[in-house]
Amino acid sequence: MAYLSTISDLDPSLMDADSEQIYIPKVLFEHDDFKGLNYKEILLYSFLLDRLKEPLDFIQKGYDDNGITYVHFKVEDLCELLNQSKNTIISLKKKLVQFGLIEEVKTGNNQPNRLYLTDKLVPYMKE
């Protein structure tokens, strides 16, 4: 599986997008391959994509020993951001994993898990 390292991997123009706006891939609503996703899962994915615009600081975004970019997002922060319970956020992330949009790696030590955004959307963006 390949991964996104920056949001411009989907579309180069997204790096210049307004930092006060998030990008919501329309393909997630329109393509049959993503029909099982609901708006909460799509919104969560969009916030994760938004983290790819952040500078590499190893707090919100970093790279692992293999040079693969990941994002951090504390579950509590996602709960507040999306006004959802912890169990709901965990379910939303699991659904994104099922659809192959993200991979989640537990880190332990009271650190947020690493969230790797896969390049699954790239071919759809070129259609």
QUIBEL-V862873 format. One record per residue. N is the residue number from 1. RES is the residue in three letters. SS is DSSP state (h for helix, s for strand, l for the rest). OMEGA is omega as a letter, one per 20 degrees, with the letter a starting at -180 (* if undefined). D_FIRST is the distance of its C-alpha to the first C-alpha in whole Angstrom. Layout:
# QUIBEL-V862873
[[N & RES & SS & OMEGA & D_FIRST] [N & RES & SS & OMEGA & D_FIRST]]
This chain:
# QUIBEL-V862873
[[1 & MET & l & r & 0] [2 & ALA & l & a & 4] [3 & TYR & s & r & 7] [4 & LEU & l & r & 10] [5 & SER & l & r & 13] [6 & THR & l & a & 16] [7 & ILE & h & r & 17] [8 & SER & h & r & 18] [9 & ASP & h & r & 15] [10 & LEU & l & a & 16] [11 & ASP & l & a & 19] [12 & PRO & h & a & 21] [13 & SER & h & a & 24] [14 & LEU & h & r & 23] [15 & MET & h & a & 23] [16 & ASP & h & a & 27] [17 & ALA & l & r & 27] [18 & ASP & l & a & 30] [19 & SER & l & r & 29] [20 & GLU & l & r & 31] [21 & GLN & l & r & 28] [22 & ILE & l & r & 25] [23 & TYR & l & r & 23] [24 & ILE & l & a & 22] [25 & PRO & l & a & 20] [26 & LYS & l & a & 23] [27 & VAL & h & r & 20] [28 & LEU & h & r & 19] [29 & PHE & h & a & 23] [30 & GLU & h & a & 24] [31 & HIS & l & a & 21] [32 & ASP & h & a & 21] [33 & ASP & h & a & 18] [34 & PHE & h & a & 18] [35 & LYS & l & a & 22] [36 & GLY & l & r & 21] [37 & LEU & l & r & 21] [38 & ASN & l & a & 24] [39 & TYR & h & r & 25] [40 & LYS & h & r & 25] [41 & GLU & h & r & 21] [42 & ILE & h & r & 21] [43 & LEU & h & r & 23] [44 & LEU & h & r & 21] [45 & TYR & h & r & 18] [46 & SER & h & r & 20] [47 & PHE & h & r & 21] [48 & LEU & h & r & 18] [49 & LEU & h & a & 17] [50 & ASP & h & r & 21] [51 & ARG & h & r & 20] [52 & LEU & l & r & 18] [53 & LYS & l & a & 21] [54 & GLU & l & r & 23] [55 & PRO & l & r & 24] [56 & LEU & l & a & 22] [57 & ASP & l & a & 24] [58 & PHE & l & r & 22] [59 & ILE & l & r & 24] [60 & GLN & l & a & 22] [61 & LYS & s & r & 19] [62 & GLY & s & r & 18] [63 & TYR & s & a & 16] [64 & ASP & l & a & 15] [65 & ASP & l & r & 16] [66 & ASN & l & a & 13] [67 & GLY & l & a & 14] [68 & ILE & l & a & 11] [69 & THR & s & r & 13] [70 & TYR & s & r & 14] [71 & VAL & s & r & 17] [72 & HIS & s & r & 19] [73 & PHE & l & r & 22] [74 & LYS & l & r & 24] [75 & VAL & h & a & 25] [76 & GLU & h & r & 28] [77 & ASP & h & r & 28] [78 & LEU & h & r & 25] [79 & CYS & h & a & 28] [80 & GLU & h & a & 31] [81 & LEU & h & a & 29] [82 & LEU & h & a & 28] [83 & ASN & l & a & 31] [84 & GLN & l & r & 30] [85 & SER & l & r & 30] [86 & LYS & h & r & 28] [87 & ASN & h & r & 27] [88 & THR & h & r & 26] [89 & ILE & h & r & 24] [90 & ILE & h & r & 22] [91 & SER & h & r & 22] [92 & LEU & h & r & 21] [93 & LYS & h & r & 18] [94 & LYS & h & r & 17] [95 & LYS & h & r & 18] [96 & LEU & h & r & 15] [97 & VAL & h & a & 13] [98 & GLN & h & a & 14] [99 & PHE & l & r & 13] [100 & GLY & l & a & 9] [101 & LEU & l & r & 11] [102 & ILE & s & r & 10] [103 & GLU & s & a & 10] [104 & GLU & s & r & 13] [105 & VAL & s & r & 14] [106 & LYS & l & a & 18] [107 & THR & l & a & 20] [108 & GLY & l & r & 23] [109 & ASN & l & r & 27] [110 & ASN & l & r & 27] [111 & GLN & l & r & 24] [112 & PRO & l & r & 22] [113 & ASN & l & r & 19] [114 & ARG & s & r & 16] [115 & LEU & s & r & 14] [116 & TYR & s & r & 10] [117 & LEU & s & a & 10] [118 & THR & s & r & 7] [119 & ASP & l & a & 8] [120 & LYS & l & a & 9] [121 & LEU & l & a & 12] [122 & VAL & h & a & 12] [123 & PRO & h & r & 13] [124 & TYR & h & a & 16] [125 & MET & h & a & 17] [126 & LYS & l & a & 18] [127 & GLU & l & * & 20]]
